[in-house]
Amino acid sequence: MPQKPHKPANDIHASICINEMFKIRWPQFLLAYDSSDEWVPIVSGEPGFKRKWRQAVIRLSRDLGLREYEVYVLLLMVEAYLRSIDDLPNIFLNAYPGPHPLHYVDFLDAKEVLTSKGFLEDTEKESGLYFAKNRLKVGQVSSSVLYYFMTGHLDYLSLDSLSKSIDPFLSVCMKCTKDTRGSIFDLDDVKAPLLKEIPFHKSNPVVRFLDHKGYNLREQLAMYLLLGFTLNNYRSISLDSLISFITEEPLAQRLLACSWGNENSPLLRDELLIPAEYRNGQITHFSLNVPKWSQVLPTGVLPLLSIEEFDSTFFTVEPWDKIPEIELEFNGSFVEEVALLDQVLEDDSLNAYFSNLRQINLLPSLMVMLSGQPGTGKTELCRQLARRHQRNLLMINLPSLRDKYYGETEKQVERLFVAISKAQQASTRQPIVLFNEADSFFLSRSSNGQGRVDSTENSIITLMLERLERFEGIVVATTNKTIHMDEAFERRWSIKLNVPLPDFATRYKILRNRLPHWITDPMLEHLASKYVLTGAQVNNVLRKIMLHGKTFREESRVEQFFKDEVRGWKTENRSASIGFR
């Protein structure tokens, strides 16, 4: 039994053939249901029919390389497919407006040609029994052909190797999510095209699939966005971003956050999406469950949904959830500076900051320099910030950039930033790029530059300056020798923090929290007031205490450890020292 149209035939025809959104025009072939509840061909004598037919034949023969009767079969398939008709009576063969009658063999030949050219999807061949039932089976029209009819652009018929695997609607999803960063959306550039395209892709397998599953428009938008972002090599997208994209009304945003942010989220109903991150028991990020989409996505798309691998030769990726939580103690004034940095790294603040930079034509980057004496906690501070804000840490291996061959180090620098870019795309959130002990690479350029070595070093530093100038993302550098760094690097850092040596109050807290409980408070106050040690040095003292075993309870010996740690290598008779000092 043929399917009934969703609306009157004239309205359907207006939305398919006459609507201005369709650049390719053709005459209507399907008439409304007759008294026998069957589709019948339109009368060729309709005013303007021949003119529209000749225009369609000329245009499609030229663009698609088809013969006249093949054009007729394609147009018949397109119109029937858009009306969700499975088959047609064979009287449409007699309605062919060409110079010669169209036979069933010609119909099958035309469908085979259209399938070989990729205009129709490859389906099972019709049998003689099917024709004996006086039915013509409607083939599934390629999405690229439908998009060609809508736009008139031949680009959709001569696609490159990447686009051949991606149908036009998925290409729209990719375009709308390309060059966006994390949760930043431009409502005019993203929302409007997607909403505009969905009604014209009701025949697209993805759209039909989600319609059949019963997802509403907002839920479909969320899934189309995740499809686009995943095709653009992003691993997940935040829930806040999806909600802010879909609606700008605060009340609606809160309702969606409550509905979508829990384990009973409608987005998780068919396991098409999966939670990527949680915070306080609520889902904060979603990612695509690729295997669940394999039944509806083109075969060539599935490999593209795997995240592109990056070369990790130049850095070590430390996942945020693998970083142990450590309580750091800093002086009161510095705690306030760290609090400001901590606030900037929050999603909302960072997104707003990056958005403001884009509005004034500046690249979205946050560059932080942490300076201070060795052992003050610069690197650990960066690690704890990464853990707190659930951002992976990319620890750059600066020695790996050096190469013994002339000109290779410059190439290594380029490869480093390419690898960082791929790692950023593969991360659920913008990672933190850490240049530890940056002074070893960001050296001052030689003033004369006469020797080959000086010239090479100067060119490397200049290249690094240029790449940092164009960098997008979060960079943190640590150093205890700012005097050795090139002055041009100074203006690259938007936040410069000097990690101070701990004062008496901070030293006492460190000792109280880390040293064994059997050390008395008066002794702790004495050690804190007399010995100015960093947190790393206190850890070294603690190691020495632990090496002496659990029965070790000598406070005098502990103070000797402090004296040795303060003295460091500056002992006059190192050869006489045996064992642990």
N, C-alpha and C positions, 0 to 999 in steps of 0.2 A: 504494500500500500504506500503510495508516494506520500512524503511528508508535506503537511500543510505549511504554507508560508507563515512567517511570524507576523506579517502585516499585509495589507492589500497589495496586489501585484503592482498597481501604479506607483504606490509609495516605494516599493522595493526597487522598481525600475528607476525611479527618480534618484534613489540613493546609490545605484550601481552605475548607470550609464550616463545620466545627464548631470549628476552632481559635479560642480566645478572642481572638486578635489581630484576627479579622474581626468587626466590630461588626454588619455586615449579614448576617443569616442567611437561607438559602434551602434548600429541599430538594434532595437530590442527584438529578440528572437522568441522569447517565451511569453505567451499570453496567459491571462488569468485562468483559473480552473473553469472547465466547461461544465455542462450539465452532468457529465459522467464522472465528475470529480477527477479530471485528468488534465495535465498540461497539454496545451496545443500550440503549434507554431503560429506566429503572427502572419497576417496577410501581407505578402510582399508589395502589394499595391498601396500600402500606407504612404501618405504624403511625406516626401523627403527620405523614404527608405533607400532607394537606389543611390541617391547622393551620399548618404552616410555609409552605405555598404562599400561603394567605390573608394571613398576616403579611407575607410578602415583597411581595405585590401591593399591599397597603395602603401600606406604607412607601415602595416605589419609585414607585408612582403619584403619591404626594404629593410626594416629593422631586424626582423627575425629570420629572414631568408626562407620564407614559406611559400608554397604554392597556394592558389586561391582556395581550393577546397580544404586545404590544411588550416588556412585562416578561419574558415567557417567552423570547422570542428573545434579549434581552440576557443573561439568566441563562445560557441555553444557550451563547451566544458566550463569556461570561466563563469558564465552567467548562471548555469545550473549549480555549479559548486558553491557560488556565493549565496544561492538560495537554499543550500543544504539539501539538494535533490540527489538521490542515489542513482536513479535511472530515468530514462525518457522513452516515450513510445517511438517506434521506428518511423513514424510518419514525418519525423524531422529530417529524414533523408530526402524525402520528396520536396521538403521546403527549401532545399539548397538553392540560393538565388543565382548560382553560376550558370554558365552557358550549357553545361551538360548535366544530366541526372547524376545524383550521388548514390552509389550502391554501398551495401554493407561491407564489401571487401575494401572499398575506398575508405570507409569510416575506420576500419581496423588498421589499414595502412597509414592513415593520417595519425591515429593515436600512437602507432609505433614510432613514427617520425618525431612526433612531439615528445615522446618519452625519451628517445635517444638524444634529443637536444636539451633535455633537462627541463622542459616546460611542464611536463606532467610527471608525477611520481611513478616509479616502476611498480605496477600492480599486476595481479594475475590476469592472464589473457582471457577474453570472453570466449565462451564455447558456442557451438552451433545451437545447443539446447537453450542457452540464454537468449539468442536471437529468435529462436522459435517461439519464445514467450512474448515476442514483439516489444522487446525492451533494448535500449541502448545504455550500457553501463557508463556512468559519469566517472571520469578519472579525477584523482586528487591533483589539483593545480599547484605548481611550484610557487612558493612564497615570493621568489625573486620576480616571476612573471607578474604576479598580482601587484607587486610594488612598482614594476615598470608601468603597468596600466595606470597606477595612481599618480606617478611622477613624470612619466615620459622619458626618464633618464635611462640611456642604454648602459650606464655603468652597472646596473643591477643584472645585466645579461652577460657582461664580460668581466666577471669578478676575478680578482687575483686569488692566489692559492689560499690565503687566509679567509677571504670572504666567501669562497666556495663552500667552506665548511659551516658558515654562519648565515642563517637566513636573514632577510632584511629586518625583521622585527628585532631579532637579537642584535643586529648591527646598530639599530636605534638605541637599544639598551646600553650597548658599549659606548656609543658616542655620547650619550647623556651622562655617563659616569666616568668618562675619560678626563684625566688631568684634574680630578677633584682629589682632595687630600683628607683622608679620615672622615670626619663628620661635617665637612664644609659643603654646603649645597647652595647653588644659585637657583632660586625658585623659578626665575624666568627662563634660565637656560636648561633646566632639567625637567621640572614638573610639567610645564606646558607641552613640550614635544611628546612626552610619554602619554599624557592624557589625550592628546590630539591623535596619536597613532593607534591607540587601543581599538577604537571603534572600526578602524579600517583593516584590522587584522583579526577579525573574529574567526576567520578560517584558518589562522595560524595554529599549528598543533599545540604550541605552548599555551596560547590564549584559550583555545577550546578545552584543553586539559584542565586549566584552573577554573574555567567556567563550569565544567562538568563536576569538579570537586566541590563547587559551591562557595568559593572564596569571593568575598565582596571586593569592590574596587580598591579600597585602601589596602587590603591584604594582598591583592594582586600587585599593586604598585611596590609594596615592600619586596615581593619576590622578584619582580622584574629588575629592581635596583640591585638586589644581591646577585642576580644572573649577570648583569652588566659589570658590577665590580669584580666578580670572580673571573670573568673573561678578561678583565683588565689587570689580572694578576694580584688582586687583593684577596686576602684570606677571609675577612669578615668585615662587618659594618656595625656600628653601635646602634642600639635601640633608640637612644636620644636623637641621633641623626635621622633615622627613618621617620620618627614621629614629627620632628621639626620640619621635615620635608613635606609630609603629607598634609599637615594642618598647622596654621599659625595661631589658632585660637587656644589660649592657655587652658581653658576648661577641657576642651577636646584632647589636648595633649596629655593632661593628667589622666583622663579616662583611658586613653590608649596605653599609657605607661602601666596602669594598673592591670589592664586586660592582657597586654602582650608580654609583660615582664615576669610572668610566673610560669610554673610547670604546666599549667592548664591553658597556656597561650594558644589561640586559634592558629597561629603560625606554625605550631608544632603538631597540628592535628594529624597530618598524614606523613610526618617525618620528612617533609621536603626541606625543611630548615632544621638546624640543630643549634643548641646554645653553644656559644664559643667562650664566653666569659661570664662569671658571676661576681656580684658584690653584695654582701650582706643578704645572701639568699635570693637576690633578684637577678634575673638575666639582664646583662648589660650589652652583650654583643651576640649577633647571630651569624652563622655561616651556612653555606649551601651544602646539603647532603647529596653530593654528586651522584652516587649510585641510584638514588630514588628518581633522578631525572633522566636516567638512561633510556627509559621507555618512550620518552616524548621528544628528546632533543636529537637533532641530526647526529649521525655517527661521528662525523668529522669534528663536531664541537667538543665531544667528551675529552679528548686529549688536551684541548685548550683550557679546560677547567682545572687542570693540575697546575699548581703554583710553580713558576719557573725557578729552577735552582740557581743559586748564586755561588760564586767562588769565595770560599771562606779562608783562602790562603792568607789573606791580609788581616783578618780579625777573628776573634773568638766571640761567638754568640753565647751570652749568659742569660738564659731564660729568667724572667723576673720571679717566677714561682720557685726557682731553685736557689734564690739568694736568701740565706738565713737572716732572720730579723735580729738586729743588734741595736741596742739603745746607745746612742752617741751622746756624749756630754760636751757642750760648748759653753763659752762665756755668754753671759746674758745678752750683751749687745750683738754678738754674732748670731745668736738664736733668732733674733728679730730679722736679720738679713736672710737667714735660711728659710724662715717662715714666708718671706716674700717670694723667694724662688719656688718654694713648695706650692704656693698659691698659683703662681704662673703656670706650673705644670699640670694643674687640674684641667680636665677636658674642656670645660666651658671657657675658662680664662684663656687657655692656649688657642682654642679655635677663634675666639673673639680677637685675640692679638694678631693671629695670622690673617684673619679677614681684614682687619684694619690696615695691615701692611699691604695687602693686595690692592686695597682701594686707593692707595697713594703710589701704586706701581713699584712697590718694593717686594723682594722675594720673601716668602714666609719662612723665616729662620729664627731660631733662638740659640744664641751662642754664649756660653758661660765659661769664664776663666776662673779656676780655683787655684790660688797661689798660697804659699805658706811653707814653713819649715817641714822637713821630713817627719813623718809619724803623727802629724796633726789630724789626720783623718780625711784627707781630700778625696782619695779614691773610695773609701768606705762610705763617705757621704753620698757620692754619686751612685753607688750600688744601692744604698738604702732608699734614695729617691726613686730609682728605677723599680725597686720592689714595691714601694708604697703606691706608685701610680701605674703599676702593672705594665711597665714598658720594658721590653727586652734591652739588654745592654750589649752594644757592639764594641768590644775592647780592641782597638786598633793595634796591630803588631807592627810598630814603626820600623824595626830592623828588617822586616821582610820586604820593605820597599827598596832597600839598597841593593844594587846589582853591580857586579864587577865589570860588566861590559858598558862601554860608552853609549849613552843615550837610552839605556834600558831602564834606569831609575825613573826617568820622566814618564815612560810608558807604564811603569808600575803604578805611578801616582794616578794616571788616568784609569787604569784597571781597578784601583782601589775604590774610586768614587762610583764607577759603574757597578761594582759589587755591592757597595753601600746602598745605592738606589734600588737594586733588586731585593736586597734584604729588607728595606723599608716597605716595599710593596708586599713582601711575603709576611709581614708582621701584622698582627691584628690591630696594634696601635703603633703610633709613631715611635720607633725605638730611640734610645739615647746613644749617640755615637761618642765614645770616650777616647780621647787622645791622652793616654797616661804618660807622664814625664815628657810633655810636649817639647820641652826645651832641647831634647835630643835631636829634633828634626827641624823645629822652627828657629834655626839659628840666625844670628845677624848676618846679613850679606856683607861680603868683603867690599871695602870702599874702593880698592884699586881694580880688582878683578882681572889682573893681568895674566896670571897663570891659568893653565887649562883647568886645574882643580877648582880654583876660585870661580872661574866662569861657569863651570858645570854646577857647582853648589848654588851659585846665584840664580841660575836658570831653574833649578829644582825648587828653590824657595819661592821664586816668582810664580811658578806654576801652581804651587800649593796655595799661595795667596789668591790667585785667580779662581781656583776651584772652590775655595772657601767663600769667596765673594758671590759665587753662583749657587752655593749650596742651599737646599731647602730641607728643613728639619731641625732636629735638636742636636747640638754639639756641645760637649763639655771637655775642656782641656785642663790638665793639672800640671803644675810645675813648682819647683822650689828655687828656680833660678831665672826669674823674669828678666834679670839684667842681661842674660845671654840671648834673649829672644829678639828677633827683628822688630824694630819699632812699628813697621807697617802692620804687624799682626794686632797691635793694641786696639786699633779702631774697629777690628772685626768683632770684638766681644761686646755684646749688648749688656751683659752683667759681669762685673769683675768683683770677686770676693776674695779677701785675704783671710785665710783661716788662721786665727791667732793661737799662740801658745796658751794652754789653759791657765787661768788665774788660780789663786789659792782655793776659792770655793769650788771651782770646777775640779781641781786636782783632788780635793777631799772626796767629792762625789765619786770620782773614778776609782780611787783607792777603796772606798767603802763598798762599792758595787763589785769590784773584781778580786780584791785580795781575800785570803781566807778569813773566816769569821773569828778565829782565835786571836787575831791581832787586835789589840785594844784600841779604843778611840783616842786616848792620849797619844799613842804611838802613831796612829794615822794622821792626827793633826801635826805631829812633829815632822813626819815624813813629807806631808803636803806643804808645810811652810819652808822646809829646808831644801828640798830637792825639786827643781823645776823639770819635770818629765812630761813627755807627751803620752798619749794613750797607747801608742805602739811600744814605747819604752816600758810602760807599766805591764803590758802583756809579756814582754821579754822577762821582766822580773818574776812574773807569775809562773812562767815556764821553768825558771830556775828553782822556784819553790817546789813545784810539782815534781821535778826530777829528784829531789831529795826524799820523796816519799811522804806518806800521810802522817808518819810519826814525827816529822820535822816541826818543831814548835819554838824556834829560837828567834826572838825579835831582833836581837843584836845582829844575827846573821842576815836577816832580811834587810836591815839598814845597810849592811855591807854590800848587798846586791845593788841597792840604790846608788851607793857611792861609786861602785864599778860601772854602773850604767851611765851615770853622769860623766865619769871620766872617759868612758869609751876607749878608744885606741891610744889615748894620750898618756899611757903609763910609761914611766921612764925605764923600767926594767922588764920588758915584755918576755925576755927569755927565761926569767925566773918564775913566771906565772905558769902553773901546771894545773890542769883540770878546770873546773868552773870557777869563774871569778864572781 
